Amino acid sequence: MTDTATTTSGTWRELLGPKNLGASTVLAGGVALYATNEFLTISLLPSAVAEIGGQRLYAWVTTVYLVASVIAATTVSATLARLGPRWSYLAGLTVFGLGSLMCAVAPTMEFLLAGRTVQGAAGGMIAGLGYAVINSALPQSLWTKASALVSAMWGVGTLLGPAAGGLFAQFGSWRWAFGALVVLTAIITALVPFALPARTREPPRTRDRIPVWSLLLLGFAALAISVAGIPRNIGWTAALLVIGASLVGAFIVVDRRATAAVLPPTAFRPGPLKWIYLTLGMLMAATMVDMYVPYFGQRLAHLVPVAAGFLGVALAIGWTIGEIVSASVTSQRAIVRTVAVAPLVMSGGLMLAAVSQVDDASVGVIAIWVVALLITGVGIGMAWPHLSAWAMGCVDDPGEGGRAAAAINTVQLICGAFGAGLAGVVVNATDAGGATPARWLFAAFAVLAALGVVASIKSGSRTGRSTP
């Protein structure tokens, strides 16, 4: 690696040009559907409960969605190998549309939970396919920019979800929000036959089974971690987090030895892939601080709910800006250094947020919060597209490329669940009123992000030869 080393990279015009626009729209649109739906429901839920009841099941609307998503994400590689990109997407989008329709017509909370489970299963599949199909639908020179585009849809979902949910809820039309998802799903489904290839470019595998044991362990881990933020008793919360962490440890042991596995074998060998996944996971976990931004915006700055919701969008905007700018970098040395410092940038933003949390915050203080969240988002955005491309390109066996790509989404989901659980623990343990829990929350997650710098440095140790 030298100062003048550069990567072969396509342009944004090429990615979004006539030849690749259809594939780019389907890949990005599927992830946008999943992400928007996740945040949309949070805004709609109070209105839904007021109409159909089910207050005792309030937290499970998110829990069942997340657990179903994690489980479905582990089947992406096997499904893609059996059905190919085109039919995998058609199946996932069709089921997602059915789940959205179930939510739209739900007469009871139990029925809504069933619809959310269907949505989560299909959504986890679609989100995983968004990464896994990149190396089949697009040329290698566009992988980094395509990864940036797909990942940026999480930011788009964070922006559109609360806004659209708030508007539908304000006008008493929460059911129509799910109806709109059905229409959008149908539009993307209509593009799939024209945009995606029928088969992958990878060599056919004779045995590609669904990783049942890995799937079960990840599912129960996600369930334990998701529920950990619910109890008010810190002992129960800590116990659930320990159970979740133990199940993830058992997953690693089982997955390493299993014939049908979630992670590619390369992840368990010497090399950067395991560090790439760990960096992705640490950054994703740290972003879950955003769940409490609207809450503290109302509590400390006395913002109205809509304004507090948009305060949390600052992180998503920073993420999107960081992705777009970073994906345009071509110098390999600059890319490696960018990824290496990304956790520290994120940590700096979170620490600025921590020290600026005060009661009765003024407009000036709110502006500091916005800047801090923007910096936090830039931190994850500047690393994400390159880490995603590295994960797809640094496997030992080209046939592992699809599994390596699909595992990105699995790592993202499970680490997001860990982050959500940790956020609940910190807030519940320190909430004595005022700004204290907000300070502890942002400070704890600043430390979590900073710990990722070790993995981020190791991620770029041998990726230069394989980065598209």
Contacts in CASP RR format, 6 or more apart in sequence:
PFRMAT RR
TARGET T0000
AUTHOR 0000-0000-0000
METHOD contacts of the structure
MODEL  1
MTDTATTTSGTWRELLGPKNLGASTVLAGGVALYATNEFLTISLLPSAVA
EIGGQRLYAWVTTVYLVASVIAATTVSATLARLGPRWSYLAGLTVFGLGS
LMCAVAPTMEFLLAGRTVQGAAGGMIAGLGYAVINSALPQSLWTKASALV
SAMWGVGTLLGPAAGGLFAQFGSWRWAFGALVVLTAIITALVPFALPART
REPPRTRDRIPVWSLLLLGFAALAISVAGIPRNIGWTAALLVIGASLVGA
FIVVDRRATAAVLPPTAFRPGPLKWIYLTLGMLMAATMVDMYVPYFGQRL
AHLVPVAAGFLGVALAIGWTIGEIVSASVTSQRAIVRTVAVAPLVMSGGL
MLAAVSQVDDASVGVIAIWVVALLITGVGIGMAWPHLSAWAMGCVDDPGE
GGRAAAAINTVQLICGAFGAGLAGVVVNATDAGGATPARWLFAAFAVLAA
LGVVASIKSGSRTGRSTP
1 332 0 8 1.000
1 333 0 8 1.000
1 336 0 8 1.000
1 464 0 8 1.000
2 333 0 8 1.000
3 331 0 8 1.000
3 333 0 8 1.000
4 331 0 8 1.000
5 331 0 8 1.000
5 332 0 8 1.000
5 333 0 8 1.000
5 464 0 8 1.000
6 330 0 8 1.000
6 331 0 8 1.000
6 332 0 8 1.000
7 144 0 8 1.000
7 330 0 8 1.000
7 331 0 8 1.000
7 332 0 8 1.000
7 335 0 8 1.000
7 464 0 8 1.000
7 467 0 8 1.000
7 468 0 8 1.000
8 140 0 8 1.000
8 141 0 8 1.000
8 468 0 8 1.000
9 141 0 8 1.000
9 142 0 8 1.000
9 144 0 8 1.000
9 145 0 8 1.000
9 330 0 8 1.000
9 468 0 8 1.000
10 141 0 8 1.000
10 142 0 8 1.000
10 145 0 8 1.000
11 145 0 8 1.000
12 145 0 8 1.000
12 328 0 8 1.000
14 20 0 8 1.000
14 141 0 8 1.000
14 142 0 8 1.000
15 24 0 8 1.000
15 138 0 8 1.000
15 142 0 8 1.000
15 145 0 8 1.000
15 146 0 8 1.000
15 149 0 8 1.000
16 24 0 8 1.000
20 138 0 8 1.000
20 142 0 8 1.000
22 191 0 8 1.000
22 194 0 8 1.000
22 195 0 8 1.000
23 133 0 8 1.000
23 137 0 8 1.000
23 138 0 8 1.000
23 195 0 8 1.000
23 196 0 8 1.000
24 138 0 8 1.000
24 146 0 8 1.000
24 149 0 8 1.000
25 188 0 8 1.000
25 191 0 8 1.000
25 195 0 8 1.000
26 89 0 8 1.000
26 188 0 8 1.000
26 191 0 8 1.000
26 192 0 8 1.000
26 195 0 8 1.000
26 196 0 8 1.000
27 129 0 8 1.000
27 130 0 8 1.000
27 133 0 8 1.000
27 134 0 8 1.000
27 137 0 8 1.000
27 146 0 8 1.000
27 149 0 8 1.000
27 150 0 8 1.000
28 130 0 8 1.000
28 149 0 8 1.000
28 150 0 8 1.000
28 152 0 8 1.000
28 153 0 8 1.000
29 153 0 8 1.000
29 188 0 8 1.000
30 93 0 8 1.000
30 126 0 8 1.000
30 127 0 8 1.000
30 129 0 8 1.000
30 130 0 8 1.000
30 153 0 8 1.000
30 188 0 8 1.000
31 126 0 8 1.000
31 127 0 8 1.000
31 130 0 8 1.000
31 150 0 8 1.000
31 151 0 8 1.000
31 153 0 8 1.000
31 154 0 8 1.000
32 153 0 8 1.000
32 156 0 8 1.000
32 157 0 8 1.000
32 160 0 8 1.000
33 96 0 8 1.000
33 123 0 8 1.000
33 126 0 8 1.000
33 181 0 8 1.000
33 184 0 8 1.000
33 185 0 8 1.000
33 188 0 8 1.000
34 69 0 8 1.000
34 96 0 8 1.000
34 120 0 8 1.000
34 123 0 8 1.000
34 124 0 8 1.000
34 126 0 8 1.000
34 127 0 8 1.000
35 127 0 8 1.000
35 153 0 8 1.000
35 154 0 8 1.000
35 155 0 8 1.000
35 156 0 8 1.000
35 157 0 8 1.000
35 158 0 8 1.000
36 156 0 8 1.000
36 157 0 8 1.000
36 160 0 8 1.000
36 161 0 8 1.000
36 164 0 8 1.000
36 181 0 8 1.000
37 100 0 8 1.000
37 119 0 8 1.000
37 123 0 8 1.000
37 161 0 8 1.000
37 181 0 8 1.000
38 65 0 8 1.000
38 157 0 8 1.000
38 161 0 8 1.000
39 157 0 8 1.000
39 158 0 8 1.000
39 160 0 8 1.000
39 161 0 8 1.000
39 162 0 8 1.000
40 160 0 8 1.000
40 161 0 8 1.000
40 162 0 8 1.000
40 164 0 8 1.000
40 165 0 8 1.000
40 177 0 8 1.000
40 181 0 8 1.000
41 61 0 8 1.000
41 62 0 8 1.000
41 65 0 8 1.000
41 116 0 8 1.000
42 62 0 8 1.000
42 162 0 8 1.000
43 161 0 8 1.000
43 162 0 8 1.000
43 164 0 8 1.000
43 165 0 8 1.000
43 166 0 8 1.000
43 168 0 8 1.000
43 169 0 8 1.000
44 165 0 8 1.000
44 166 0 8 1.000
44 168 0 8 1.000
44 169 0 8 1.000
44 174 0 8 1.000
44 177 0 8 1.000
45 58 0 8 1.000
45 61 0 8 1.000
46 169 0 8 1.000
47 169 0 8 1.000
47 172 0 8 1.000
47 174 0 8 1.000
48 106 0 8 1.000
48 109 0 8 1.000
48 112 0 8 1.000
48 174 0 8 1.000
49 55 0 8 1.000
49 58 0 8 1.000
49 109 0 8 1.000
51 174 0 8 1.000
52 106 0 8 1.000
52 107 0 8 1.000
52 108 0 8 1.000
52 109 0 8 1.000
52 112 0 8 1.000
53 108 0 8 1.000
53 109 0 8 1.000
54 108 0 8 1.000
54 109 0 8 1.000
57 109 0 8 1.000
57 110 0 8 1.000
57 113 0 8 1.000
59 227 0 8 1.000
59 230 0 8 1.000
60 113 0 8 1.000
61 109 0 8 1.000
61 112 0 8 1.000
61 113 0 8 1.000
61 116 0 8 1.000
62 226 0 8 1.000
63 223 0 8 1.000
63 226 0 8 1.000
63 227 0 8 1.000
64 113 0 8 1.000
64 116 0 8 1.000
64 117 0 8 1.000
64 120 0 8 1.000
65 116 0 8 1.000
65 117 0 8 1.000
65 119 0 8 1.000
65 120 0 8 1.000
66 120 0 8 1.000
66 222 0 8 1.000
66 226 0 8 1.000
66 413 0 8 1.000
66 417 0 8 1.000
67 219 0 8 1.000
67 222 0 8 1.000
67 223 0 8 1.000
67 226 0 8 1.000
68 116 0 8 1.000
68 117 0 8 1.000
68 118 0 8 1.000
68 119 0 8 1.000
68 120 0 8 1.000
68 121 0 8 1.000
68 124 0 8 1.000
69 120 0 8 1.000
69 121 0 8 1.000
69 123 0 8 1.000
69 124 0 8 1.000
69 127 0 8 1.000
69 413 0 8 1.000
70 124 0 8 1.000
70 218 0 8 1.000
70 219 0 8 1.000
70 221 0 8 1.000
70 222 0 8 1.000
70 410 0 8 1.000
70 413 0 8 1.000
70 414 0 8 1.000
70 417 0 8 1.000
71 121 0 8 1.000
71 215 0 8 1.000
71 218 0 8 1.000
71 219 0 8 1.000
71 222 0 8 1.000
72 120 0 8 1.000
72 121 0 8 1.000
72 122 0 8 1.000
72 123 0 8 1.000
72 124 0 8 1.000
72 125 0 8 1.000
73 124 0 8 1.000
73 125 0 8 1.000
73 127 0 8 1.000
73 128 0 8 1.000
73 406 0 8 1.000
73 409 0 8 1.000
73 410 0 8 1.000
73 413 0 8 1.000
74 210 0 8 1.000
74 211 0 8 1.000
74 214 0 8 1.000
74 215 0 8 1.000
74 218 0 8 1.000
74 262 0 8 1.000
74 410 0 8 1.000
75 125 0 8 1.000
75 210 0 8 1.000
75 211 0 8 1.000
75 215 0 8 1.000
76 88 0 8 1.000
76 124 0 8 1.000
76 125 0 8 1.000
76 128 0 8 1.000
76 129 0 8 1.000
76 132 0 8 1.000
76 406 0 8 1.000
76 409 0 8 1.000
76 410 0 8 1.000
77 132 0 8 1.000
77 208 0 8 1.000
77 262 0 8 1.000
77 402 0 8 1.000
77 403 0 8 1.000
77 406 0 8 1.000
77 407 0 8 1.000
78 208 0 8 1.000
78 209 0 8 1.000
78 210 0 8 1.000
78 211 0 8 1.000
78 260 0 8 1.000
79 88 0 8 1.000
79 91 0 8 1.000
79 125 0 8 1.000
79 210 0 8 1.000
80 88 0 8 1.000
80 129 0 8 1.000
80 132 0 8 1.000
80 133 0 8 1.000
80 200 0 8 1.000
80 402 0 8 1.000
80 406 0 8 1.000
81 200 0 8 1.000
81 202 0 8 1.000
81 204 0 8 1.000
81 205 0 8 1.000
81 208 0 8 1.000
82 208 0 8 1.000
83 91 0 8 1.000
84 197 0 8 1.000
84 198 0 8 1.000
84 199 0 8 1.000
84 200 0 8 1.000
85 129 0 8 1.000
85 133 0 8 1.000
85 136 0 8 1.000
85 137 0 8 1.000
85 196 0 8 1.000
85 197 0 8 1.000
85 198 0 8 1.000
85 199 0 8 1.000
85 200 0 8 1.000
86 192 0 8 1.000
86 193 0 8 1.000
86 196 0 8 1.000
86 197 0 8 1.000
86 198 0 8 1.000
87 198 0 8 1.000
88 125 0 8 1.000
88 129 0 8 1.000
88 133 0 8 1.000
89 126 0 8 1.000
89 129 0 8 1.000
89 133 0 8 1.000
89 189 0 8 1.000
89 192 0 8 1.000
89 196 0 8 1.000
90 189 0 8 1.000
90 192 0 8 1.000
90 193 0 8 1.000
91 125 0 8 1.000
92 122 0 8 1.000
92 123 0 8 1.000
92 125 0 8 1.000
92 126 0 8 1.000
92 129 0 8 1.000
93 122 0 8 1.000
93 126 0 8 1.000
93 185 0 8 1.000
93 188 0 8 1.000
93 189 0 8 1.000
93 192 0 8 1.000
94 122 0 8 1.000
94 189 0 8 1.000
95 118 0 8 1.000
95 121 0 8 1.000
95 122 0 8 1.000
95 125 0 8 1.000
96 118 0 8 1.000
96 119 0 8 1.000
96 120 0 8 1.000
96 122 0 8 1.000
96 123 0 8 1.000
96 126 0 8 1.000
96 181 0 8 1.000
96 185 0 8 1.000
97 119 0 8 1.000
97 122 0 8 1.000
97 181 0 8 1.000
97 182 0 8 1.000
97 185 0 8 1.000
97 186 0 8 1.000
98 118 0 8 1.000
98 122 0 8 1.000
99 115 0 8 1.000
99 116 0 8 1.000
99 118 0 8 1.000
99 119 0 8 1.000
99 122 0 8 1.000
100 119 0 8 1.000
100 178 0 8 1.000
100 179 0 8 1.000
100 181 0 8 1.000
100 182 0 8 1.000
100 185 0 8 1.000
101 178 0 8 1.000
101 179 0 8 1.000
101 182 0 8 1.000
102 111 0 8 1.000
102 112 0 8 1.000
102 114 0 8 1.000
102 115 0 8 1.000
102 118 0 8 1.000
102 119 0 8 1.000
103 112 0 8 1.000
103 115 0 8 1.000
103 116 0 8 1.000
103 119 0 8 1.000
103 178 0 8 1.000
104 175 0 8 1.000
104 176 0 8 1.000
104 178 0 8 1.000
104 179 0 8 1.000
104 182 0 8 1.000
105 175 0 8 1.000
106 112 0 8 1.000
106 115 0 8 1.000
124 409 0 8 1.000
124 413 0 8 1.000
127 409 0 8 1.000
127 413 0 8 1.000
128 405 0 8 1.000
128 406 0 8 1.000
128 408 0 8 1.000
128 409 0 8 1.000
128 410 0 8 1.000
129 406 0 8 1.000
130 150 0 8 1.000
130 409 0 8 1.000
131 147 0 8 1.000
131 150 0 8 1.000
131 388 0 8 1.000
131 392 0 8 1.000
131 405 0 8 1.000
131 406 0 8 1.000
131 408 0 8 1.000
131 409 0 8 1.000
132 402 0 8 1.000
132 405 0 8 1.000
132 406 0 8 1.000
132 409 0 8 1.000
133 196 0 8 1.000
133 200 0 8 1.000
133 405 0 8 1.000
134 143 0 8 1.000
134 146 0 8 1.000
134 147 0 8 1.000
134 150 0 8 1.000
134 392 0 8 1.000
134 405 0 8 1.000
135 143 0 8 1.000
135 201 0 8 1.000
135 392 0 8 1.000
135 401 0 8 1.000
135 402 0 8 1.000
135 405 0 8 1.000
136 196 0 8 1.000
136 197 0 8 1.000
136 199 0 8 1.000
136 200 0 8 1.000
136 201 0 8 1.000
136 202 0 8 1.000
136 402 0 8 1.000
137 195 0 8 1.000
137 196 0 8 1.000
137 197 0 8 1.000
138 146 0 8 1.000
140 468 0 8 1.000
141 468 0 8 1.000
142 468 0 8 1.000
143 389 0 8 1.000
143 392 0 8 1.000
143 393 0 8 1.000
143 468 0 8 1.000
144 327 0 8 1.000
144 385 0 8 1.000
144 386 0 8 1.000
144 388 0 8 1.000
144 389 0 8 1.000
144 467 0 8 1.000
144 468 0 8 1.000
145 327 0 8 1.000
145 385 0 8 1.000
147 327 0 8 1.000
147 384 0 8 1.000
147 385 0 8 1.000
147 386 0 8 1.000
147 388 0 8 1.000
147 389 0 8 1.000
147 392 0 8 1.000
148 323 0 8 1.000
148 324 0 8 1.000
148 326 0 8 1.000
148 327 0 8 1.000
148 384 0 8 1.000
148 385 0 8 1.000
150 388 0 8 1.000
151 319 0 8 1.000
151 323 0 8 1.000
151 381 0 8 1.000
151 384 0 8 1.000
151 385 0 8 1.000
151 388 0 8 1.000
152 319 0 8 1.000
152 320 0 8 1.000
152 323 0 8 1.000
152 324 0 8 1.000
154 316 0 8 1.000
154 319 0 8 1.000
155 316 0 8 1.000
155 317 0 8 1.000
155 319 0 8 1.000
155 320 0 8 1.000
156 316 0 8 1.000
156 320 0 8 1.000
157 316 0 8 1.000
158 290 0 8 1.000
158 312 0 8 1.000
158 313 0 8 1.000
158 315 0 8 1.000
158 316 0 8 1.000
159 313 0 8 1.000
159 316 0 8 1.000
159 317 0 8 1.000
162 294 0 8 1.000
162 309 0 8 1.000
162 310 0 8 1.000
162 312 0 8 1.000
162 313 0 8 1.000
163 310 0 8 1.000
163 313 0 8 1.000
164 177 0 8 1.000
164 180 0 8 1.000
165 174 0 8 1.000
165 177 0 8 1.000
166 306 0 8 1.000
168 174 0 8 1.000
168 176 0 8 1.000
168 177 0 8 1.000
168 180 0 8 1.000
169 177 0 8 1.000
200 402 0 8 1.000
202 398 0 8 1.000
202 399 0 8 1.000
202 401 0 8 1.000
202 402 0 8 1.000
203 398 0 8 1.000
203 399 0 8 1.000
205 399 0 8 1.000
207 259 0 8 1.000
207 260 0 8 1.000
208 260 0 8 1.000
209 259 0 8 1.000
209 260 0 8 1.000
210 260 0 8 1.000
211 255 0 8 1.000
211 258 0 8 1.000
211 260 0 8 1.000
211 261 0 8 1.000
211 262 0 8 1.000
212 260 0 8 1.000
213 254 0 8 1.000
213 258 0 8 1.000
214 251 0 8 1.000
214 254 0 8 1.000
214 255 0 8 1.000
214 258 0 8 1.000
214 260 0 8 1.000
214 261 0 8 1.000
214 262 0 8 1.000
215 262 0 8 1.000
217 247 0 8 1.000
217 248 0 8 1.000
217 250 0 8 1.000
217 251 0 8 1.000
217 254 0 8 1.000
218 247 0 8 1.000
218 248 0 8 1.000
218 251 0 8 1.000
218 262 0 8 1.000
218 410 0 8 1.000
218 414 0 8 1.000
220 244 0 8 1.000
220 247 0 8 1.000
221 244 0 8 1.000
221 245 0 8 1.000
221 247 0 8 1.000
221 248 0 8 1.000
221 251 0 8 1.000
221 414 0 8 1.000
221 417 0 8 1.000
222 413 0 8 1.000
222 414 0 8 1.000
222 417 0 8 1.000
224 240 0 8 1.000
224 241 0 8 1.000
224 243 0 8 1.000
224 244 0 8 1.000
224 247 0 8 1.000
225 240 0 8 1.000
225 241 0 8 1.000
225 244 0 8 1.000
225 417 0 8 1.000
225 418 0 8 1.000
225 419 0 8 1.000
225 420 0 8 1.000
225 421 0 8 1.000
226 417 0 8 1.000
226 420 0 8 1.000
226 421 0 8 1.000
227 240 0 8 1.000
228 237 0 8 1.000
228 240 0 8 1.000
228 241 0 8 1.000
228 244 0 8 1.000
228 421 0 8 1.000
228 424 0 8 1.000
228 425 0 8 1.000
229 237 0 8 1.000
229 240 0 8 1.000
229 420 0 8 1.000
229 421 0 8 1.000
229 423 0 8 1.000
229 424 0 8 1.000
229 425 0 8 1.000
229 428 0 8 1.000
231 237 0 8 1.000
231 240 0 8 1.000
231 428 0 8 1.000
232 428 0 8 1.000
234 425 0 8 1.000
234 428 0 8 1.000
234 429 0 8 1.000
237 421 0 8 1.000
237 424 0 8 1.000
237 425 0 8 1.000
237 428 0 8 1.000
237 429 0 8 1.000
238 425 0 8 1.000
241 421 0 8 1.000
241 422 0 8 1.000
241 425 0 8 1.000
245 418 0 8 1.000
248 414 0 8 1.000
251 262 0 8 1.000
255 261 0 8 1.000
255 262 0 8 1.000
255 263 0 8 1.000
256 263 0 8 1.000
256 268 0 8 1.000
261 403 0 8 1.000
262 403 0 8 1.000
262 407 0 8 1.000
262 410 0 8 1.000
263 277 0 8 1.000
263 403 0 8 1.000
263 407 0 8 1.000
264 273 0 8 1.000
264 395 0 8 1.000
264 397 0 8 1.000
264 400 0 8 1.000
264 401 0 8 1.000
264 403 0 8 1.000
264 404 0 8 1.000
264 407 0 8 1.000
265 396 0 8 1.000
265 397 0 8 1.000
265 400 0 8 1.000
266 273 0 8 1.000
266 394 0 8 1.000
266 395 0 8 1.000
266 396 0 8 1.000
266 397 0 8 1.000
266 400 0 8 1.000
266 404 0 8 1.000
267 273 0 8 1.000
267 274 0 8 1.000
267 277 0 8 1.000
267 404 0 8 1.000
267 407 0 8 1.000
268 274 0 8 1.000
269 396 0 8 1.000
271 394 0 8 1.000
271 461 0 8 1.000
271 462 0 8 1.000
272 390 0 8 1.000
272 394 0 8 1.000
272 458 0 8 1.000
272 459 0 8 1.000
272 460 0 8 1.000
272 461 0 8 1.000
272 462 0 8 1.000
272 463 0 8 1.000
273 391 0 8 1.000
273 394 0 8 1.000
273 395 0 8 1.000
273 404 0 8 1.000
275 455 0 8 1.000
275 456 0 8 1.000
275 458 0 8 1.000
275 459 0 8 1.000
275 460 0 8 1.000
275 461 0 8 1.000
276 387 0 8 1.000
276 390 0 8 1.000
276 391 0 8 1.000
276 394 0 8 1.000
276 459 0 8 1.000
276 463 0 8 1.000
277 391 0 8 1.000
277 407 0 8 1.000
277 408 0 8 1.000
277 411 0 8 1.000
278 452 0 8 1.000
278 455 0 8 1.000
278 459 0 8 1.000
279 339 0 8 1.000
279 342 0 8 1.000
279 343 0 8 1.000
279 383 0 8 1.000
279 387 0 8 1.000
279 452 0 8 1.000
279 455 0 8 1.000
279 456 0 8 1.000
279 459 0 8 1.000
280 384 0 8 1.000
280 387 0 8 1.000
280 388 0 8 1.000
280 391 0 8 1.000
280 408 0 8 1.000
280 411 0 8 1.000
280 412 0 8 1.000
280 415 0 8 1.000
281 411 0 8 1.000
281 412 0 8 1.000
281 415 0 8 1.000
281 416 0 8 1.000
282 343 0 8 1.000
282 415 0 8 1.000
282 448 0 8 1.000
282 449 0 8 1.000
282 451 0 8 1.000
282 452 0 8 1.000
282 455 0 8 1.000
283 342 0 8 1.000
283 343 0 8 1.000
283 346 0 8 1.000
283 379 0 8 1.000
283 380 0 8 1.000
283 383 0 8 1.000
283 384 0 8 1.000
283 449 0 8 1.000
283 452 0 8 1.000
284 380 0 8 1.000
284 411 0 8 1.000
284 412 0 8 1.000
284 415 0 8 1.000
284 416 0 8 1.000
285 415 0 8 1.000
285 416 0 8 1.000
285 418 0 8 1.000
285 419 0 8 1.000
285 422 0 8 1.000
285 448 0 8 1.000
286 346 0 8 1.000
286 347 0 8 1.000
286 350 0 8 1.000
286 376 0 8 1.000
286 380 0 8 1.000
286 419 0 8 1.000
286 445 0 8 1.000
286 448 0 8 1.000
286 449 0 8 1.000
287 315 0 8 1.000
287 319 0 8 1.000
287 376 0 8 1.000
287 377 0 8 1.000
287 380 0 8 1.000
287 416 0 8 1.000
288 416 0 8 1.000
288 419 0 8 1.000
288 420 0 8 1.000
288 421 0 8 1.000
288 422 0 8 1.000
288 423 0 8 1.000
288 445 0 8 1.000
289 350 0 8 1.000
289 353 0 8 1.000
289 376 0 8 1.000
289 423 0 8 1.000
289 441 0 8 1.000
289 442 0 8 1.000
289 445 0 8 1.000
290 312 0 8 1.000
290 315 0 8 1.000
290 316 0 8 1.000
290 373 0 8 1.000
291 420 0 8 1.000
291 423 0 8 1.000
292 423 0 8 1.000
292 427 0 8 1.000
292 438 0 8 1.000
292 441 0 8 1.000
293 308 0 8 1.000
293 309 0 8 1.000
293 311 0 8 1.000
293 312 0 8 1.000
293 315 0 8 1.000
293 369 0 8 1.000
293 373 0 8 1.000
294 305 0 8 1.000
294 308 0 8 1.000
294 309 0 8 1.000
294 311 0 8 1.000
294 312 0 8 1.000
295 308 0 8 1.000
296 357 0 8 1.000
296 435 0 8 1.000
296 438 0 8 1.000
297 303 0 8 1.000
297 308 0 8 1.000
297 311 0 8 1.000
297 361 0 8 1.000
297 366 0 8 1.000
297 369 0 8 1.000
298 304 0 8 1.000
298 305 0 8 1.000
298 308 0 8 1.000
299 434 0 8 1.000
299 438 0 8 1.000
300 357 0 8 1.000
300 358 0 8 1.000
300 359 0 8 1.000
300 360 0 8 1.000
300 361 0 8 1.000
300 434 0 8 1.000
300 435 0 8 1.000
300 438 0 8 1.000
301 308 0 8 1.000
301 360 0 8 1.000
301 361 0 8 1.000
301 365 0 8 1.000
301 366 0 8 1.000
302 360 0 8 1.000
303 311 0 8 1.000
303 366 0 8 1.000
311 366 0 8 1.000
311 369 0 8 1.000
311 370 0 8 1.000
311 373 0 8 1.000
312 373 0 8 1.000
314 369 0 8 1.000
314 370 0 8 1.000
314 373 0 8 1.000
314 374 0 8 1.000
315 373 0 8 1.000
315 374 0 8 1.000
315 376 0 8 1.000
315 377 0 8 1.000
316 377 0 8 1.000
317 374 0 8 1.000
317 377 0 8 1.000
318 373 0 8 1.000
318 374 0 8 1.000
318 375 0 8 1.000
318 376 0 8 1.000
318 377 0 8 1.000
318 378 0 8 1.000
318 381 0 8 1.000
319 377 0 8 1.000
319 378 0 8 1.000
319 379 0 8 1.000
319 380 0 8 1.000
319 381 0 8 1.000
319 384 0 8 1.000
320 381 0 8 1.000
321 374 0 8 1.000
321 378 0 8 1.000
321 381 0 8 1.000
322 377 0 8 1.000
322 378 0 8 1.000
322 379 0 8 1.000
322 381 0 8 1.000
322 382 0 8 1.000
323 381 0 8 1.000
323 382 0 8 1.000
323 384 0 8 1.000
323 385 0 8 1.000
325 382 0 8 1.000
326 335 0 8 1.000
326 338 0 8 1.000
326 381 0 8 1.000
326 382 0 8 1.000
326 383 0 8 1.000
326 385 0 8 1.000
326 386 0 8 1.000
327 385 0 8 1.000
327 386 0 8 1.000
329 335 0 8 1.000
329 338 0 8 1.000
332 464 0 8 1.000
332 467 0 8 1.000
335 386 0 8 1.000
335 467 0 8 1.000
336 460 0 8 1.000
336 463 0 8 1.000
336 464 0 8 1.000
338 382 0 8 1.000
338 383 0 8 1.000
338 386 0 8 1.000
339 382 0 8 1.000
339 383 0 8 1.000
339 386 0 8 1.000
339 387 0 8 1.000
339 456 0 8 1.000
339 459 0 8 1.000
339 460 0 8 1.000
340 453 0 8 1.000
340 456 0 8 1.000
340 457 0 8 1.000
340 459 0 8 1.000
340 460 0 8 1.000
341 453 0 8 1.000
341 456 0 8 1.000
342 379 0 8 1.000
342 380 0 8 1.000
342 381 0 8 1.000
342 382 0 8 1.000
342 383 0 8 1.000
342 456 0 8 1.000
343 379 0 8 1.000
343 383 0 8 1.000
343 449 0 8 1.000
343 450 0 8 1.000
343 451 0 8 1.000
343 452 0 8 1.000
343 453 0 8 1.000
343 456 0 8 1.000
344 449 0 8 1.000
344 450 0 8 1.000
344 453 0 8 1.000
345 375 0 8 1.000
345 378 0 8 1.000
345 379 0 8 1.000
345 382 0 8 1.000
346 375 0 8 1.000
346 376 0 8 1.000
346 377 0 8 1.000
346 379 0 8 1.000
346 380 0 8 1.000
346 449 0 8 1.000
347 446 0 8 1.000
347 447 0 8 1.000
347 449 0 8 1.000
347 450 0 8 1.000
348 375 0 8 1.000
348 376 0 8 1.000
348 446 0 8 1.000
348 449 0 8 1.000
349 372 0 8 1.000
349 373 0 8 1.000
349 375 0 8 1.000
349 376 0 8 1.000
349 446 0 8 1.000
350 372 0 8 1.000
350 376 0 8 1.000
350 442 0 8 1.000
350 443 0 8 1.000
350 445 0 8 1.000
350 446 0 8 1.000
350 449 0 8 1.000
351 442 0 8 1.000
351 443 0 8 1.000
351 446 0 8 1.000
352 368 0 8 1.000
352 371 0 8 1.000
352 372 0 8 1.000
352 375 0 8 1.000
353 369 0 8 1.000
353 372 0 8 1.000
353 373 0 8 1.000
353 376 0 8 1.000
353 442 0 8 1.000
354 438 0 8 1.000
354 439 0 8 1.000
354 440 0 8 1.000
354 441 0 8 1.000
354 442 0 8 1.000
354 443 0 8 1.000
354 446 0 8 1.000
355 439 0 8 1.000
356 365 0 8 1.000
356 368 0 8 1.000
356 369 0 8 1.000
356 372 0 8 1.000
357 435 0 8 1.000
357 438 0 8 1.000
357 439 0 8 1.000
357 442 0 8 1.000
358 365 0 8 1.000
358 435 0 8 1.000
359 434 0 8 1.000
359 435 0 8 1.000
361 369 0 8 1.000
383 456 0 8 1.000
386 467 0 8 1.000
387 459 0 8 1.000
388 405 0 8 1.000
388 408 0 8 1.000
389 467 0 8 1.000
389 468 0 8 1.000
390 459 0 8 1.000
390 460 0 8 1.000
390 463 0 8 1.000
390 466 0 8 1.000
390 467 0 8 1.000
391 404 0 8 1.000
391 405 0 8 1.000
391 407 0 8 1.000
391 408 0 8 1.000
392 401 0 8 1.000
392 402 0 8 1.000
392 404 0 8 1.000
392 405 0 8 1.000
392 468 0 8 1.000
393 401 0 8 1.000
393 404 0 8 1.000
393 466 0 8 1.000
393 467 0 8 1.000
393 468 0 8 1.000
394 404 0 8 1.000
394 462 0 8 1.000
394 463 0 8 1.000
394 466 0 8 1.000
395 401 0 8 1.000
395 404 0 8 1.000
419 448 0 8 1.000
422 444 0 8 1.000
422 445 0 8 1.000
422 448 0 8 1.000
423 441 0 8 1.000
423 445 0 8 1.000
426 437 0 8 1.000
426 440 0 8 1.000
426 441 0 8 1.000
426 444 0 8 1.000
427 437 0 8 1.000
427 440 0 8 1.000
427 441 0 8 1.000
429 440 0 8 1.000
430 436 0 8 1.000
430 437 0 8 1.000
430 440 0 8 1.000
430 441 0 8 1.000
431 437 0 8 1.000
END
